[in-house]
Amino acid sequence: MKNYLKCLLLMLPFILASCEEDAEPQVVGQFDSGVFISNEGNFGEGDGSLSFISSAGVVSNNLFSTVNGGALGDVVQSLHVGADQLFAVVNNSNKVEAMTLDSLKSAYTITDVSLPRYMVSHDGVGYVSEWVSFSDLGRVTLFDLETGTVDKSITTDYGAEGLIITQGRLFVTNNFTTTVSVIDLSSEEVVASIQVGNSPAGMVLDADGDVWVVCSGGYDANYAPLNDGKLVELNPASYEVKSETDLNANLSGKIAVAPSGQTIYYLMGNQVYSLSTDAPEAGQVWKEEAAAVSFYGIGVDQSGNVYAADAKGFAENGEVFVYNPAGELQNKYTVGRGPNGFAFN
C-alpha cells in the first residue's frame, strides 16, 4: 500500500496536467524508441527546450523543465546520445547538460565551456566543440562521460563546429574559416589541417568510410552571399580531397546520411536535396515542402525516414516533418521554438 501511495503521489502532477484543456503532452515513460529534438529557442530569452517523439508518434514537449523543474537554457544548439545519457549542448548559456537517458533527470552540468556547439563521444570521453568567442581560436574540450570532469582542451581554428570520429581521429570543421582540423585521439594533438571551402559545418560518413563536409558558403564585404557552398569528400586516412560538388548557392550547414551510407541529404530553404555518393554531381531536390517556412535541421533514422525541422522563423513553435524513404509525408509534429536537430535513440 505504501508503495502504491508513493507512486500515486509521484504521478499526480502528470495526471493533473493531462486534465488541463490544451495541455502539452507530458512525460509518458521510457525514451528507448524515438527521437529527441533540440529546440534552440530565441536568442537571449532562455526558452530553449527538449522534445521527444516516440515511435508510436506521441509528442512530449518541454521535457527538461518538466522533469527537472528548471529551464534548459539559452540557445540549445545540439544533442548527443552516449553512455546511457542524453547531452544537451547549450550555446549561449555556456554549458553542457547531461541527463540520464531513461528518466531525463539531470546528472551533471559542465560549465567550463565557451559558446559550445556540438558533441561526440568515444571510449568514455566526450568531445565538445567551442567557438570560444568571435575573435579567439576555437577549441575542443574533453571530459569524462561518467563524472563530467573536464580533462583538457585542444585548440583548433576559428569557429570550431562539426565533429566526427573515424579511424582513431577526430575531424573538426572550423566554421569561421575554410579548414577542417584533424586531431589524433591517441596523442590528443592536431595533426593536420585540410582546406575545404567557406564555412565548413556538418559532416557525415558514407558507405566507404569517407567523410563528407558541407560548406555553407561565404559572404562578400557587403554581406552578400558568394553562392559558393559545396560538398567536399575527404579520405580520412590520407586527408586527400576526393571530390568537390559545387552547389552554386549558400546553404544550411546541416547534413544527414541514409542508413545505406549512399545517399546524403542537405537543406536549402524549404527544400531537402539528395545526392548519391556514387554520382555527387547529380544532386537534386528530394522534397519541397510548401507548408514549411524554412528547414533548419535534418536527421535520418535507422529505417531511412527523413526528419526535417522547420523553425517557422522563430515566430512561433516549430514543426517536424517526417517523410518515408520515398519522400512521402508520414506525419507532422508541433515541437518547441526553433527546432534545429535530432538525436535518435
N, C-alpha and C positions, 0 to 999 in steps of 0.2 A: 504493500500500500504506500509506504514512504517513497519508494522509487517511482510509483505511478504519479503521486502528487508532485514530485520533483520534476518529472518530465512534463507534466501539465503546466507547471509554472514557467518552465523554460519555453514552452511553445506558445504561451498566452499572448506575447506581443505579436507573433506572426498571425495567430488566429484573429485577433482584433483588427490587425491591418488588413487582412483579407476581406473583412466585412465592410470596410470603408468603400464608398462608391468611387469608382475610377481609381482605386489604389493600384500602385505598381505591383507587379509580381514580386514576391519575396523569396527568400532562400527556401528551396524546396528539397534539399538533401545533398547527396554527394555530387561531385563535379568530375566524375571519371569518364564522361562520354558527352562531348560537346565542344564548344569553342568559347573562349574568353575574348572580350572586346575591350580595348583601351579607348576610353573616351577622353580626348585631350582637354576639353573644356575651354573656356575663354581665357586668354592670357591675362594674368593679373587678378582674376576673380576667384581662383582656388576652387573651381567647380569641376575639376577632373574627376572621372568616376570609372567604375568597373562594371561591365555587364557580362552575362553568360547566356548562351543559347544552348539548351540541351539537345541531344539527338532526337528527342521527341518534339522539339520545336517550342519548348517552354522558355520564355524570356524572363530573366531576373536582372533588374537594374539596380544601381546604387548599392552594389554588394558590399564593398569595403565599409561604407558607413553603416550599413545595416548590421553587419557582423561586429564591427569594432567600435562603433559609436563616435566616429570622427571622420573628417573629410580626408580623402586620399591625397589631395594636393593640387598644385597649380601646374598645368600642362603635363598630363600623363602621356609621355612620349611613346612608350612601348611596353610590351610584356614578354616574359620568358618563363617557360616551364622547365624545371630541372631539379633533381634530387628531392622529389616529392614536395616541391614548393612552387608557388607562383610568385614571380618577381615583377613588381611594377616600377619602371624607371620614370621618375617624376622630375622633369627637366627644370622648371622654374622654381621648384621647391628644393632643388639640390639634394635629392635623396633617392635611395632605392629601398622600396618597401618589400620585405619578404613575408609571405603568408603561407600557412600550411595548406597543402593542396586539397585536403579532404574537407576542411571547415572554413578556410579563408581567414582564420584568425591570424593576427599579426604575430610573427615570430621574432623579428628584429628589424631595425631600421638602420641603414647606412647613411650617414650624413657627411662623410669625408669625400664628397664628390662635388664637382662644379659644372653645372649645365650638362648633366648626364643625358645620353641619347639612347643607346641600345646595349643589349647584353647577350652573351653566350656563356656556356659553361662546359667544363671538361675535367674529368678526373678530380672532382671535388673542389674545383676552383671556378669562381665566377669572374668574368671579364666584362667591364663596363667602359664604353667609350664616352669621352667627355670633351665638350668644346672648350671647357675651362673659362674662356672669355672670347670676345671677338678680336682680340689683339694678341693673345698668347697662343703658343703652340698647344695643340690638342694632346690628349693622352688616353691611355687605357689603364684602368685601375683593377688590380687583382685582389680578390677577397676569398675567405674560406666560406664555402656554401653552408656548412653546418652552424657556424658561430657568427658569421657576418664580420669577422675580424679582417680588416684591410691589411694586406701584406705589403704591396708596393704599387707604384705607378710607373708606366713606361711612356715616355714622350714620343709622339709620332709626328704629325704635321698639323697644320691649321684645320680646325673643324672636324676632329675625329668623329666618325659617324657609323657606317655599317660595319658589321663584324661577321666573319665566317671562319670556321676551323676546318682544316683539311691537311692531311699528310704531316701532322705534327707542327703545323704553322697556323698562326692567326693572321688573317688578312683584314686590314682596316682601311676603309675608304676615308679620305680626308676631304670633306665636303667644300671647304673654302679654297681648295687647290685643284690640281689636275692629277693627283697622285693616289696610289694605294700603297700603304706601308705593310711590310711583312715582318712579323715577329716570330722568332723561333721559340717554341714553348719550352724547350729544354733549357736554353740559355737565358730566356726571357729578355732577349735583346732584339732590336730592329736589325734585320739582316739584308733588307732590300727595300727599294722604293721604285714603284712601277708607274710610268706615265700612261694615263688612260684618256682622259678628256675632262671638260669643265664640269665641276660639281659632282664628283662620283658619290653615290649614295648606297642604295641597296645592292645585295649580292645573293646569288643562288648557285647551287652546284647542279650540273647536268648529269646525264646518264653515264658519261665518260669520265666524270670527276673533274671536269673543267669548271673554273669559276667564271660566272657571268656578272658583269658590273653594269648597272645602269648609271649613265652620266646625264644629269638633268639639263645641262646646258648653261651657258653664261649670259652676261649682260654687258652692254657697252657703257660708255661714260655717262650716257643719258638714261641709263636703266632700261633700255630697250632690249628685248631678248635677241640673242645671237642666233637662235634656232639651230644650235649645234649639238643638240642632245644625241646620244648614241648608246649602243650596247657594245661592250667590249668583252671578248672571250679570252681568258688567261689560262695558260698551262701552269698549275700550281707547283709543279716540280722545278721547272726551268724559269718561271716568271715571264715566259715569252707571251707576247700578244698574238693570239692565233687568228683572231678575226675582229673586225670593227664594222658595225652596222650603223650607218648614219641615218638618223630619224628625221632630220631636217625640221626640227621643232624643239622647243623647250618642253620638258615633260616632268611628270611626277618622279620622285626618287624611289618610289615603291615598286617592288618586283616580286613575282612569285613563280613557282615552277610546278608543273604537273607531277603526280607520283611516278610516272614513267621516266621523268627527267629529260623528256624530249620536246616538251612544249613550254615556252616561257610566256608569262603574261605581264604586261605593263600598262600604265594608265596615261591617258591624256583627256582632260575634260570629263565628259560623261561617257567616254568610250573606253572599253577594255580591248587591248590589242593582244594578239597571239603571234608567236614566232616559233617556227620549228628550228631546233638547234642544228638540224641537218641542212637547212636552207635559210640561214639568217637574213638573207637579202629579201625574203618574201614575207616580211611582217605585214599583218593586215588587221583590220578591225574585226574583233571577235564578237563584240557585243556593244551596241549603242543603246543606252538606256535614257529615253526621253523623260522619264519620271525623276531622274537624278539631276541635281544641280551641278555637282562636280565630284567625281570619285576621289577619295582622299586616302584610301587604304585598300589593300588586296591580300587575299590568302587563299590557299587551296588545301582541302582536307585530303585524307588518305583515300577517299573514294573518287577523287578528282572533281568534286564540287567546288565551284569558284565563289568566293565571298568578296563582294565589293562594298566598301563603306562610303556613304555619301554624307559629308559633313553639313550639307544644307547651308553653306555659307556661315555657319556658326550662329545663325539667327534663331534656330530652334533645335530641338532634339534631332539627332541624325538617324539615318536608316541604314540597314544592312540588306543588300540584295543577294540572294543565293541562287546560283544557276547550276544546272547539271552539266556534265562534260560536253553535252551537245549545245550548250548555250541557252537552254530553255529555263525561264524563270520558274523557280520552285516555291519561293516564299520571299516575303519582305518583312523585316522586323524593325520596330522603333527601339532605339537604344538611348544612349546619353548624348551630351553635347560634343560634337566634333569627333566622331569615331575615326580612328586612324590606323588601327592594326588589329591583328588576331593572334591568339595562341591556342592551338588545338591540343586537347587532352583526351 
